[in-house]
Amino acid sequence: MGTEDSNPAEVPASAVEALRSTLRGALLLPGDAEYASARQLWNGMIDRRPALVARCESDDDVAAAVRFARDHGLPLSVRGGGHGVAGLALCDGGLVVDLSRMTAVEVDAGARTARAQGGCTLGHVDRATQPHGLAAPLGVVSETGIAGLTLSGGMGWLRRAHGLSCDALLSATVVTADGEVRTVDADHHPDLFWAIRGGGGNFGVVTSFAYRLFPVGPEVYLCNVYYPARHAREVLRACESHLAATPDGGLAPLGVFGRVPADDELPAGLHGEPFVALLALHPGDPAEGESALRPLREITEPLFDLSGVTTYLAAQSLLDEDYPDGDRYYWKSVSLPGLGDEMIGRLADHAARAPSPASTVDVWFQGGAMARGPEQETAFTGRHAPYLIGIEGNWSDAADSERNIAWVRDTFAALRTFSDGGIYLNFPGFLEEGEQLVRESFGANYERLAAVKAAYDPGNLFRHNPNILPKA
């Protein structure tokens, strides 16, 4: 997938060499030995050729790269630690600010805080915090980058217990379009601090995130049970009822429609069988978790049940193998005001039509801590929608791309007629709907975000994202 930017005018070689000499990290050009690997992304659908890749190692490196792109009129994109389904980490003919070498994590166990650099994945943060029995509310796949996750909200196993990733953000270091390195928190640049908590990468390069931590782990109880898809209504309605009866339990289930993979550890007779799964992590004592999650495991006779006590690190890595590097991915999402038997039937039908057996339709049960507080408290919108549906097209063969993308788009269009228009901007497809989708996603927060954009990036240097246009 390409970008709308045309290749820039040639930058003088002397200017490129001056940038190279300024950076602590490496500056890669086409033809350099590491250039090919530097332009490879997790999503194998993305094939872009940047003019320059700045593998930054410090805030000063990032600031120098941002100033260079601005001064030479280059398209600019930012690469964090991992994933990014839309592939916006690369731009054709421009400069990539690559943070993937910036992975330091500092934990203050006494204060229950951690500061992590922008190239970190969830795994980097979890491995640093779990020896202290602490965790930040991040995502559900350890190879996810914290930057894109947090900047667009951040939903994980702890969303109902401790809120979104952006809710746990205490401060950040941001390099803005003028090349300045700014400390951003509730007292310093509060408008920018508000905007980066859900407004995406529109406002600068976030080189570090400081999170509030919560007691979680090292051992937890994980529900991981698979039921026949024909029982989808019974399973999801029972899950819904259980959450309503235990509103303060902190459980944040994920319902998954899919097909049993051809895994040697699973019964061969079940391979390819349509399922509806319930996955949920209890954030407290594992013994209490077993009791709290038992009702989700006994709704009807399961195909198989992989639930049990595990480490938080293992729970965070549970889904990693489902998203291998280099496969092809196209995901979209839609918020729903309710489920109901008819809607559950629709979800099951759409999942059954997926061309790839690796594709899923996911039901994120929301509420709890993430739904507390006004919608305008952070830039993230959609926190009060009770359900988010993720439509994940996952496949390997490039020849299958057209029909897998068509399945996701058809499913999205069908479900969107029942939605208030909200989506989760970490699952945006390729943003092919443009500004209309972005405006609908931010709703009433859009105009305020546009004003912050005008204050910190009036030239729209940071546009390779769900782009908010600067307010005139």
N, C-alpha and C positions, 0 to 999 in steps of 0.2 A: 504494500500500500504506500502510495506517495503522499506528498504534501502539496499545498497550493503555492508554496514559495518557489519562485524560479531561482536558478543558480545565481549567486551574487556576482557582481563585478570582481575581477581578480584582485585579491589583496596582495600588496607588494611583499615580495619574499623577505625584505628587510624587516617589515612589521611582524611577520610570522616568526622570524628568528628572534626578534626582541621579546615577543611573548614567550617563546620557548625558554629564553634565558631567565625570564622573570619567575617562571613556575618552579616550585619544588617538585611537583609531579611531572608526568610526561605529556608532551604534546604530539599527537599522532596525526599523520596526513596519509592520504591514499598512497599506497606503495610501501609504507612502513611495515615492518614485520608484524606488529601487533594490531594493525588497523583492521584486518578482516575480523578478528575476534572481538574487537571493540565495537563493531557495528552489528554484532549478533545479539538479538534479544530473545527472551524466553518465548515469545509468541513467534513461531516460525512463519507466520503470514507476513511479517514486517520485513521489507527489504528496502532500506534507504541508505544513501551514501552521503554522509556529512563531509564537508570540506576539512573540518578540524575536529579532533576529539581531545579535550583537555581533561586528563585524568588527575583531578585535583587532590591535593593532600592537606590543604589548610584553607581557612577562611580567606586568607590573602590570595591564594591561588584562584578561588572562586571569584573574588572581587576583580582580579586582573582579567579573567576570562570574560566576565560580564561587561566590563568596560570595553574590551576589545571588540566584542560582538556589536555593542552599541555604536562605537566610534567608526566601525567599518561597514555598518549597515547589513550585518549578517543575521540571518535567521538564527534563533537561539532555542535550544531545547535542554532539558535537565534530566539526567539519568540518576535514579536513586539506587536502592539496593537490590531490587528484583521485581519480577512480574510486570504489571502495567499492561493490561490486556489490549488497550487501544494503540499501543506502540508509540506513544507520543514522546518517548525518551529520545528518539532520533528525529532529525530533520534533514531533508535533502539540501546539500550545498551550503550548509550553515555550520555553526559551532555547537558541539555538545559539551555541556558542563557535566562531567562524569564524576559522581560522588562515590562510586563503588569501592574506592580505596579508603574512604573515611568511615571507619567502622568501630571507633573507640566508644566504650560505654563506661561511665563512672557511676557507681551506686553509693548512696548515703543511706545505709540501712537504718540508722537511727532516726533520720528525718523521713524515711520512706519515700525517697525520691531517686530518680536516675536521669542522667543526661546522656543522650545517645546521638552520635553523629548521623548526618543525613544519608549515609550509605549503608546504614545498618538494615538488616532483616529482623523479623521477629525473633529468629533464632539467636542472633547476636544479643538482643536485649534479654531474652528469657534465660540464656545461659549465664548471664551476669547477675540476674536478680534472684533466680531460683535457689542458689546456695543460702540465701537469706530468708527463704520461704515467702518471697514477695513477687508480685507480677504487676505489670501495667496492662490495662484493658486494650489489648491489640487485636489481631485477627484470628484466623483459624488454620492458617497454613504457615509453617515456620519460614518458608523461603520468600514470603511476601516482604516487600520493602516497607519500612515504617513511614517513609516520607509521603508517598502517594496515598497510603492508607489513611494516615492521620489528617492530611490536608483536605481530604474529601470526606471526613467524618470518622470512619474506622469502626467497623462492626465485627465483634468476635464473640467468643464463648462467655465473656464477662459483661456483655452489653446490658443485660437486665440487672445484674448485681452491682456494677460499678460504672455503667455508662459507656459512652463512646470513647474512642482513642482521643479525639479532640477535646472531650470533657476533662480528661486527665492531664491535659497539657497545661503546665505552669508557666513556661516561658519558652522562647525560641531565639535562635540567632538567625537573622535574615539578611542576605545581601540583596539590596534593592537595585532598581534599574540604573540608579546614579552611581553604582559601584560602592556604596557605603555599606559597612557592616553594622547592623543595628541589633541591639538587645531589645526584645519585644516581650512585654508582659502586661498585666493589668494596669500598671502604673507608667509604663514607658511605651509610647506609641499604641495606646489602647485601641485605636481604630484599626490598626494593622493586626494587632493581636486578635481582635474579634474576627477579622476577615480570614485569617489563615486557619481558623478553626471551622473548616468546612467549605471554604471558598476556593480550594484547589491551589494550584501553583501559579495563580495569576499575578502575584504581588512580589515575587522575588524567589531567590534560592534559599531554602531553609537548610542551613548547614548543621544545626543541632536542635534537638528537642529535649526539654526537661519535663518528665512525667511524674505525677503522683503515683505511688505504688500502693498496693493493697495486699493483705495477707492471703496468699493462695499457694497451696502445695507445700512441700515438694510432691506429696502424694494426693491424688484426687480420685473421685469415682466418675467414670465415664460411661454413659449410656450409649450403646452402639448396636441397635437392634433393627433387623430387617424383616418386614412383613410382606406377604403377597400383595401386589398392587391392587388386587380386587377388593381388598379391605381398606382402601385408602380413606374412604369417608369415615369409617369407624375409627381408624387410627388417628387421623388428624383432629377429628371432633373430640376424641378422648383426650388428646394432648391439650387442646384448647380448654377443655373443662378442668383439667388438672392445674393448669396455670391460673385459671380464674379462682380456683379453690385455695391456691398457695401463692398469692400475689407477691409476697415478700421472700419467696424461696430462693431468688437469684438464679433460677434455671432459665436458660436461654436456648431452647431447642431449635434445631435445624431439621426440617422435614425434607427428604430427598426422594424424588421420583427418578428411577433409573433402571438399569438392567444389571443383573449379577455378572461381574467380570469373570473371565476364564482364568481364575486364580487357582493354583494347585492346592492352596490351603482351604478352599471351599469345595463342597460336594460337586462333583462333575455334573450330576443330574440337575443342578440348579443354574448352571452357566447359561446366561442369556435370559433368565427368568425375570419378568418385570417385578420391581419391588417398590415399596414405599418405606423408607428408613426414618428412624428418629435418632438423632445424635444430640447429646446434651452433656455438659460438664457441670458437676456440682462443685462450687468454689470453696466449700468448707471441708469439715472432717469427712474422710472417706466412708466411715461407718454410717454417718448421717446421710451421706450421699446415696449409699446403697438403698436405704429406706425411702428417701425422697424420690428416687428415680425408678423404684420397683413398679409403680403403676404404669409407667410408660413402656415397661418390658412385658407386661402381662395383659395387654389389650385383647389379643387373640393369639393363636398359635403362630409363632414367628417362623420364617424360613431358616434363620439362624440368629444367634445372639452372641455378640462379641464383647458385651459389656463387662466391666470389672474395675478393680483398683489398678491404677497405673500412675506413672509420674506425670506431672503437668507438662514436662518437656516432651514426653511421648505423646500426650494428647494433642499438643500443638503440632506435632509432626505427623499425626495420623493420616491426614489427607495429602501429604506431600507427593506420594508416589502416583497420585491421580493426575498430576499436572507436570509431566516431564518437560524439560527444556527442549525447545525445537518443535514440539507438536503445534498444531494450529488451533487457535482459540478465537471465538467471537461470542461475547456475552452482552446481554442487555438485561434490564430490570424494570420493574413496575411496582408501584405501591398499590395496595388494595385496602379498602375500608373494612373488608370482612371476607370470610371464606364461604361457609354454607355448603350444603351438599352439591348443589349445581356447580359451583365454582370448583370444588374439589374434583368433580367428575371431568370438568374441562381441563384442569391441570393434568390429570392422569391421561386423558386422550391426547393432549399435545405431546406429553412425554413419550407416549407409545409411538408417535409418528417421527421421532427423531431419527435421522438417517444414520447417525453414529451410535454404537452401543455405549460409548464413553460419555455421551451427552446426558445432562440432567436438567430437571426443573426443580428448583429449590424453594422452600418456604421458610423464610426467616420470621420466627415469632418475636415480635418486638414488644415494647412496653417496659415496665420496671424503671430502673434508674435512667435509662436513655430517654424516657418520655417525660421525666420530671423537668419543670422549669419551662419558661416561655419559649416559643419557637424562635424568637429574635435574640435569645441570649448568646447564641453563636451563629455563625453564618450557615451552619448545616441546617438544612430543612428536611422535613419528612420524619422527624423523630417521634411525632405523634401518630403516624400511620401504624396501625396494628400489625400489618403484614407487609413484607417485601418479597416479591417473587424474583428470583434470579433465574435467567434462562441461559444455560451454559451450553454452547456448541463447542465440543472438544473432539478433534479428530486428527489423524496422522497424515493422510495422503492428500497432497495438493490438488489432485484431480477431483476430490470430493468437496472442495471448498464452496462451490456455488450452491450446491443443494443444502449444505449445512448452514450456510449464512441465510439462505431463503427460509429454512425451518425456524431459525431464531427470529427473523423479522416477521414472519407470519404469526408466530406465537405472541410476540410482543404486540403486534397490531390488534390481535384478537383480544388480548387481556387489557389493553390500554383503554378500551371502551368502557371498562368497569372501574377505571382508576380516576383519581383526582389530578393526574398528570405528573405526579412525583416519580422520580427515578433516583437511583443511587449512582453517583457519578464515578464510582470505581468500577461500575459495570455499564459502560455507556455505548457499547458497540464501537463504531468508529466515528461517533459524533456526526454522522452523516446528515442529521437533521439541522445541524448548525445552531445559530443563535436562538432559534425558537425553542429547541430542547433545553438549552442552558437557562433561558429565561423561565421556562416552565418549572425547571428543577429547583431554582432558587426562589421562585414565587415572590412574596413580598420583600424578601431580602435583596432582590437583584439590584434595585436602585441604590441602596446603601452600599452594596459591593462596588457598583460602578463608580460611586463617588470616591471610595478608597482607592480604587484602581487609578482614577485620574490623579489622585494625590501622589501616588508612589510609582506609577508606571504610565504616565500620560501618553508615551509613544507606543504603548502596547508591545514592548520588547518581549514580554513573557506571554506569548499567544499560543504556544504549542501545548494546549490543555483545554479543558472545557472553558472556552474563552469568554471572559466578561469584558465588554467594550467599555473604555473609559468614558465617564459621563462628561458630556460637552459643557 
